Amino acid sequence: MVKLLAVPIHLDALYLPKAKYVTGPMADFTRLPYFDAELGRDINPETPYLSEAILSSRFKTSSCA
C-alpha cells in the first residue's frame, strides 16, 4: 500500500534558457534594524524600520560586482 501526502504550494519563478543581464536587488535588507543573539546586541538601531531606509537610490551604481 502506497501512502502519499500532497501539500499544495505556490511557486513563482523565472526560467531563463540563456544567460541574461537582469536588474539587481531593489532593497538591502541588511540595513534594517534587528537583534543579533550571537553578539547580544541590536544591529542598526538608529535606522527606522521603513522601506525608505533600505531601498536603493535610483540611478546609483552598486558596489556589488
Wavefront OBJ file of the C-alpha trace (Angstrom):
o trace
v 0.000 0.000 0.000
v 1.392 3.385 -1.047
v 0.815 6.381 1.191
v 1.183 9.822 -0.304
v 0.992 13.262 1.192
v 0.187 16.089 -1.214
v 0.957 19.571 0.052
v -0.309 22.431 -2.104
v 2.277 25.143 -2.672
v 2.545 28.178 -4.926
v 5.868 28.913 -6.605
v 6.735 31.949 -8.710
v 9.872 31.537 -10.781
v 11.508 32.965 -13.847
v 13.174 30.467 -16.169
v 15.877 31.930 -18.382
v 17.030 29.461 -21.051
v 20.004 31.739 -21.895
v 22.140 33.922 -19.655
v 20.736 37.441 -19.400
v 21.644 40.559 -17.513
v 18.909 41.386 -15.042
v 18.473 44.169 -12.526
v 19.973 43.903 -9.094
v 18.075 43.817 -5.833
v 15.893 46.823 -5.110
v 16.466 46.738 -1.343
v 19.332 45.990 1.034
v 17.698 44.198 3.953
v 20.961 44.098 5.910
v 20.395 47.797 6.689
v 17.198 47.067 8.660
v 17.416 47.044 12.459
v 17.476 43.643 14.142
v 18.757 41.897 17.253
v 21.782 39.635 16.818
v 21.544 36.994 19.540
v 25.079 35.770 18.855
v 26.530 39.231 19.510
v 23.906 40.014 22.141
v 23.140 43.470 20.769
v 20.979 45.429 18.370
v 22.257 45.976 14.842
v 21.383 49.254 13.066
v 19.275 50.540 15.983
v 19.327 54.113 14.630
v 17.686 53.083 11.328
v 13.883 53.297 11.169
v 12.103 50.101 10.182
v 10.782 51.678 6.964
v 11.167 50.734 3.330
v 12.712 54.139 2.542
v 15.669 53.223 4.742
v 16.600 50.151 2.696
v 15.592 50.991 -0.883
v 18.364 51.522 -3.391
v 18.824 55.006 -4.737
v 17.750 55.365 -8.343
v 20.497 55.583 -10.949
v 23.161 54.883 -8.346
v 25.764 52.278 -9.190
v 26.064 49.382 -6.820
v 29.271 48.481 -5.016
v 28.498 44.810 -5.708
v 30.015 43.292 -8.820
l 1 2 3 4 5 6 7 8 9 10 11 12 13 14 15 16 17 18 19 20 21 22 23 24 25 26 27 28 29 30 31 32 33 34 35 36 37 38 39 40 41 42 43 44 45 46 47 48 49 50 51 52 53 54 55 56 57 58 59 60 61 62 63 64 65
